[in-house]
Amino acid sequence: MAPKKRQNNIYNIFLTHFKSLSNSITSNAQDGLIKSKPYF
């Protein structure tokens, strides 16, 4: 039971990290669009 719980914990950490990573990529992309808008 212990290894399963540990594996689940690692999965949760990975999921949280992935969510924050995709959030930062999305916000960076939006910032880039806003900054590059005058050039269009």
PyMOL commands that place a pseudoatom at each C-alpha (Angstrom):
pseudoatom trace, name=CA, resn=MET, resi=1, chain=A, elem=C, hetatm=0, pos=[0.000, 0.000, 0.000]
pseudoatom trace, name=CA, resn=ALA, resi=2, chain=A, elem=C, hetatm=0, pos=[2.881, 2.361, 0.778]
pseudoatom trace, name=CA, resn=PRO, resi=3, chain=A, elem=C, hetatm=0, pos=[4.527, 2.231, -2.688]
pseudoatom trace, name=CA, resn=LYS, resi=4, chain=A, elem=C, hetatm=0, pos=[1.159, 2.925, -4.339]
pseudoatom trace, name=CA, resn=LYS, resi=5, chain=A, elem=C, hetatm=0, pos=[0.582, 5.990, -2.174]
pseudoatom trace, name=CA, resn=ARG, resi=6, chain=A, elem=C, hetatm=0, pos=[4.096, 7.208, -2.892]
pseudoatom trace, name=CA, resn=GLN, resi=7, chain=A, elem=C, hetatm=0, pos=[3.593, 6.754, -6.639]
pseudoatom trace, name=CA, resn=ASN, resi=8, chain=A, elem=C, hetatm=0, pos=[0.323, 8.700, -6.418]
pseudoatom trace, name=CA, resn=ASN, resi=9, chain=A, elem=C, hetatm=0, pos=[2.112, 11.511, -4.575]
pseudoatom trace, name=CA, resn=ILE, resi=10, chain=A, elem=C, hetatm=0, pos=[4.771, 11.728, -7.303]
pseudoatom trace, name=CA, resn=TYR, resi=11, chain=A, elem=C, hetatm=0, pos=[2.004, 11.776, -9.922]
pseudoatom trace, name=CA, resn=ASN, resi=12, chain=A, elem=C, hetatm=0, pos=[0.244, 14.625, -8.094]
pseudoatom trace, name=CA, resn=ILE, resi=13, chain=A, elem=C, hetatm=0, pos=[3.484, 16.625, -7.906]
pseudoatom trace, name=CA, resn=PHE, resi=14, chain=A, elem=C, hetatm=0, pos=[4.081, 16.059, -11.627]
pseudoatom trace, name=CA, resn=LEU, resi=15, chain=A, elem=C, hetatm=0, pos=[0.500, 17.073, -12.435]
pseudoatom trace, name=CA, resn=THR, resi=16, chain=A, elem=C, hetatm=0, pos=[0.790, 20.276, -10.395]
pseudoatom trace, name=CA, resn=HIS, resi=17, chain=A, elem=C, hetatm=0, pos=[4.132, 21.112, -12.002]
pseudoatom trace, name=CA, resn=PHE, resi=18, chain=A, elem=C, hetatm=0, pos=[2.733, 20.469, -15.484]
pseudoatom trace, name=CA, resn=LYS, resi=19, chain=A, elem=C, hetatm=0, pos=[-0.304, 22.671, -14.802]
pseudoatom trace, name=CA, resn=SER, resi=20, chain=A, elem=C, hetatm=0, pos=[1.810, 25.585, -13.587]
pseudoatom trace, name=CA, resn=LEU, resi=21, chain=A, elem=C, hetatm=0, pos=[4.175, 25.094, -16.530]
pseudoatom trace, name=CA, resn=SER, resi=22, chain=A, elem=C, hetatm=0, pos=[1.347, 25.190, -19.079]
pseudoatom trace, name=CA, resn=ASN, resi=23, chain=A, elem=C, hetatm=0, pos=[-0.151, 28.194, -17.279]
pseudoatom trace, name=CA, resn=SER, resi=24, chain=A, elem=C, hetatm=0, pos=[3.125, 30.106, -17.521]
pseudoatom trace, name=CA, resn=ILE, resi=25, chain=A, elem=C, hetatm=0, pos=[3.507, 29.154, -21.204]
pseudoatom trace, name=CA, resn=THR, resi=26, chain=A, elem=C, hetatm=0, pos=[-0.036, 30.371, -21.890]
pseudoatom trace, name=CA, resn=SER, resi=27, chain=A, elem=C, hetatm=0, pos=[0.474, 33.681, -20.081]
pseudoatom trace, name=CA, resn=ASN, resi=28, chain=A, elem=C, hetatm=0, pos=[3.844, 34.155, -21.804]
pseudoatom trace, name=CA, resn=ALA, resi=29, chain=A, elem=C, hetatm=0, pos=[2.192, 33.547, -25.177]
pseudoatom trace, name=CA, resn=GLN, resi=30, chain=A, elem=C, hetatm=0, pos=[-0.513, 36.097, -24.368]
pseudoatom trace, name=CA, resn=ASP, resi=31, chain=A, elem=C, hetatm=0, pos=[2.130, 38.610, -23.246]
pseudoatom trace, name=CA, resn=GLY, resi=32, chain=A, elem=C, hetatm=0, pos=[4.013, 38.003, -26.487]
pseudoatom trace, name=CA, resn=LEU, resi=33, chain=A, elem=C, hetatm=0, pos=[0.878, 38.594, -28.541]
pseudoatom trace, name=CA, resn=ILE, resi=34, chain=A, elem=C, hetatm=0, pos=[0.117, 41.823, -26.696]
pseudoatom trace, name=CA, resn=LYS, resi=35, chain=A, elem=C, hetatm=0, pos=[3.695, 43.070, -27.089]
pseudoatom trace, name=CA, resn=SER, resi=36, chain=A, elem=C, hetatm=0, pos=[3.940, 42.157, -30.777]
pseudoatom trace, name=CA, resn=LYS, resi=37, chain=A, elem=C, hetatm=0, pos=[0.525, 43.551, -31.707]
pseudoatom trace, name=CA, resn=PRO, resi=38, chain=A, elem=C, hetatm=0, pos=[1.847, 47.005, -32.795]
pseudoatom trace, name=CA, resn=TYR, resi=39, chain=A, elem=C, hetatm=0, pos=[4.025, 45.279, -35.405]
pseudoatom trace, name=CA, resn=PHE, resi=40, chain=A, elem=C, hetatm=0, pos=[1.098, 43.707, -37.248]
for i in range(1, 40): cmd.bond("trace and resi %d" % i, "trace and resi %d" % (i + 1))
show_as sticks, trace
zoom trace
